[in-house]
């Protein structure tokens, strides 16, 4: 089973030298991982929206420290491996 980071890397490698917004990347990751998140984290006391917000923050933090991602001047993301 792939991690959020692995899904994000797969997504940006689809089109090297193309910039993506964080939300485009996150939407792809969510699509791939939503079933897993529902099974593991969603409960009567923990809504999907709460889980989604936490996962969004987690992915953003991971992307900022992973050298395979670069943030552009306009706030989009690109594969650092494409440069």
RAWOKA-V599363 format. One record per residue. N is the residue number from 1. RES is the residue in three letters. PHI is phi in whole degrees, 0 to 359 (NA if undefined). NEAR is the number of other C-alpha atoms within 10 Angstrom. D_LAST is the distance of its C-alpha to the last C-alpha in whole Angstrom. Layout:
<<N RES PHI NEAR D_LAST> <N RES PHI NEAR D_LAST>>
//
This chain:
<<1 UNK NA 6 28> <2 UNK 280 8 25> <3 UNK 272 11 24> <4 UNK 301 22 23> <5 UNK 298 16 19> <6 UNK 297 11 19> <7 UNK 294 19 20> <8 UNK 297 23 17> <9 UNK 296 18 15> <10 UNK 304 14 16> <11 UNK 295 18 16> <12 UNK 287 22 13> <13 UNK 281 16 12> <14 UNK 300 10 15> <15 UNK 223 13 12> <16 UNK 299 14 9> <17 UNK 67 15 7> <18 UNK 256 13 11> <19 UNK 269 18 12> <20 UNK 232 18 15> <21 UNK 286 14 18> <22 UNK 301 18 19> <23 UNK 293 12 22> <24 UNK 297 16 20> <25 UNK 294 20 19> <26 UNK 296 20 22> <27 UNK 301 14 24> <28 UNK 295 15 23> <29 UNK 299 23 23> <30 UNK 300 19 27> <31 UNK 303 10 27> <32 UNK 284 16 27> <33 UNK 246 16 28> <34 UNK 302 15 31> <35 UNK 300 10 34> <36 UNK 296 12 33> <37 UNK 298 15 33> <38 UNK 299 14 36> <39 UNK 293 9 38> <40 UNK 272 10 37> <41 UNK 238 14 37> <42 UNK 279 16 39> <43 UNK 209 11 43> <44 UNK 300 6 45> <45 UNK 263 8 44> <46 UNK 223 10 41> <47 UNK 287 12 40> <48 UNK 299 16 36> <49 UNK 298 10 35> <50 UNK 295 13 36> <51 UNK 297 17 34> <52 UNK 301 18 31> <53 UNK 298 10 31> <54 UNK 295 12 30> <55 UNK 293 17 28> <56 UNK 297 18 26> <57 UNK 296 11 26> <58 UNK 298 13 25> <59 UNK 296 17 22> <60 UNK 300 16 21> <61 UNK 299 11 22> <62 UNK 298 13 20> <63 UNK 294 20 17> <64 UNK 289 13 17> <65 UNK 257 10 17> <66 UNK 278 11 15> <67 UNK 290 11 12> <68 UNK 281 14 10> <69 UNK 246 19 10> <70 UNK 230 20 10> <71 UNK 263 17 12> <72 UNK 275 12 12> <73 UNK 299 7 15> <74 UNK 267 8 17> <75 UNK 89 12 17> <76 UNK 272 15 15> <77 UNK 238 22 12> <78 UNK 218 24 9> <79 UNK 289 23 7> <80 UNK 288 16 6> <81 UNK 283 12 6> <82 UNK 277 14 4> <83 UNK 278 8 0>>
//
